[in-house]
Amino acid sequence: MVTVGERSVQVGGARQRTILALLLLSPGRIVPVDTLVDVVWNGRPPATARTQVAIVIAALRKAIKSEGVAEEVIATAHPGYLLRPDGHVLDTVTFSSLVAQAEEAVRTHRPADAARCYGEALALWRGPALAGVTGQLVEDEAARWEEVRINAYEAMTGVQLELGRHQLLLPELAAAVREHPLRERTRYHLILAQYRSGRRAEAMESFREARRQFIDELGMDPGPELQELHDAILRDDPSLAFEPPVEPAEGGEGAADALAARGRVVPSELPPDVPGFAGRGVELAALDTLVEGQGEGSRASTVGLITGVAGVGKTGLAVRWAHRVTEQYPDGRLFADLRGYDEHHAPTTAGDILSRFLRSLGVDSDDVPNGLEDRIALYRSVLAERRVLIVLDNVRTFAQIRPLLPGSGGSTVLVTSREQLEQLVTWPQRGRVHLGVLPEADAVELLGRIVGEARIQAAPGDSVRLAELCDRLPLALRIAAARLASKPHWTVRHLVTRLSDGRRRLDELSQGESQVRASFELSYRYLHKDAARLYRLLGLLGVPDFTTWVGAALLDGDVMDAERLIEHLVDAQFLEVVGVDATGQLRYRFQNLMRLYAEELAREEESEEERLAACDRVFRTCLTIAEEAFRRESGGGSAGTADDGAARREMDSILLEELLVAPLEWFEAERLALVAVVEQAAELGLDDVAWHLVVSMEVLFESRNYLEDWRCCSEHALEAARTAGNLRGWAAMERKLGLVELRLRKLSESTARQETALALYTEAGDPLGRALVLSDLAFIDRIRGERDQGMERLREALPVFRTAGDRSSEAYALQNMAQFALDQGQPQVAVELSQDAVRVCESIKGDQHGLALATHRLASAHLALGQLEEAEGEFARVVEIVRGRSDLIGLAHALLGLGETRLQSGAVEAAERTFLEALDMARRTRSPMIEGQIRLSLGRAYGDRGDSEAGRAHIAEALAVFRRIGSPPWEEKAAAALRGLGEGSAQRT
């Protein structure tokens, strides 16, 4: 129930109640949207789930504001929402505060105050917690709060019995036993109340009934406390009689004071400080806030948490900080290793640690209670007036440490864990520190402190490389450094060479007492079997990072399930989050050593058939997305040649739409992963996947000028196709390598590649492939000035494109024919051909690249006819298209044409500015041909303005470029422009 004053706020349906409940359970803390989605839809959300959550939040805000609440109660905070606790009253917070006050009253022997506080706390309950709200997480929290309520009730009845109210308690204790027949503490209180009320026979019957139920339902007798009570009743033990409590006199000594009077013991249990500690300045400063959060006279305990992958230095940081702040904790420093990941020993129990801590704090062994709850109560009582630092190392679950957290006082608890321990609320917030790998300088410094600075400084490059091979992970760095220190005859480079072999790296770093592999294994064995299998399979991939669909493909399952398992691996520190890519997808990655370990496990636990099948699913899913992205970006043009029946893997259409909102951005986000997939697919003999992927990636390579990636991918796919005897794949890759050489204006090399491709397509009987090569060769012919041959090639290719229905290639051939017409002095023919090309492109949905090319040709034809207004309009349209695609090459060409138009219209200064912008684009793409053309036009512009020196410099540079790439027509144009500029200067002189 939500109220404003005396008015209730109307909360709508089940989803509103569930989401509000989740926010109320975490006041002042961010609840991620993913958590809300998972709970509301029980792990099976619709595609619109995040949008529906936002709608529910808006409705809740509106309902609250409609009751006159001006401030924002529910705030948006990445990655979700939080409920602001300031200015509002939450029953859960009030309840916890009252219970804490009651516990403090019990500790200081004020039973009347304790009874009052417990009563007020329990009066806040109006029925079961979170009634009517569904969802696994909410139901778990409801069960937890019910347990808290029962514990408070039992504590209250204990206090009431201490006050002698046994007769008043009998009815409600009897009802409580009927509701919870297996609660031993409630039974104990009922039997004791019956005995003290003179109902000895009823007390004995209650014990016998309890014993029957325990045996029938649990197969065991009641616990020792009930047995001892039964025996004491049989002998009418005087200790059972009621004795009025004696309230402590002002200044008197309670139990804790009596302990203090005997003299406080100041334990100092911290391990030795870490030798050779390096870096972590930011993290140490964050932990310092744990001390800063305890101002003068503060009675609040603070809690810190250090998380991170195995070997990242969590314990080292905790111990280093603990030694730094020793003076801030004058009453002692306690340390316990909970062995959450120890393969040789069971995790240390809270009861054992409490027993040791109590003795360390000065409690006599005979006075340490047997029961866990009594130990917790005494432990918190002893700490209440002390300022102690408690370091709890290697924690696996929150349940391990819940009994070890102080109830009040000025103590600090610092926990280290490989898990996130979401139930552990740290205070202050900066006290939650997640350790990443060391920065490069700190990693090298750590090596130097162990090996010796002189030895490390003598080989700086090798030392940096050694740090990288160790993933800059402190455990691995210490192992590597120890090996070097123990072998003074080894150079740093020698160890680098040994570690460079990925197959042996884990062996090299798993020698002696400290072993990287063993450290990883301890975490791996606690993974859920599905998460463990995904971890293994991910290790098979050579990609630098990935998104959730990769995990789904590996497991041949659902993306939501894969995301859940990936996030589990993130929480367990096996993966790390890179960030959100341009498509809005979260990207994940391995540290190298973690990936090597995963691959090692995959080879041990998965058959070769399973390994290959998992990789094949990922690669073919990748091909499905890439080909669809190509089709959308090119408007459905040919992704190579006629379909050869290569297998693709089907993909969820909703996810595909989400990924490909902007196809070119998907290619950009996945570029490095795609390059790795091509290489790995080629190595595994999946030649059909490799070469088809390269063909689809052409839209990325060409528009963003990733020529080295284009060459590398094409060469790997070429070798795979050649080895497999795949003529069409071989031909396609020869053609792509020819296009790379063409972009570099290596015309001879490009021609040789294209002619090889032409022969292979002819042998394979692939007319569409031949036509594509003829179109490429025609472009080379134009650069060389062989116009008749080029036009003849295009006339041969054009009908093939039309027959195949490849409209993008048809448009490309038409606009190239238009360019030939321009070169031959036929601008009107060029206009007609360009208009045909534009019409074809406009009929193709999404072919912005082809439309830009065709429009550019049309603009150039208008310019040649002196139709300057039409030319400027068309060039401006091209600029708009290519800017929207981030096509830098296209932008350089479009700006060149726009500058030429402005120059002819007499707007010299505007033309110069346009040329300079075009030159900047050309330089960024390292495209010599377009750079030469821009410099030629810029030189003419400077000449027209009277700056002959600057004009000659640009034209001379253009001439040198044309000579270097071998383009005689453009050489002649540049030479003529240079002569004309010289003649003009002589006339002005």
Disulfide bonds with the S-S distance in Angstrom:
none
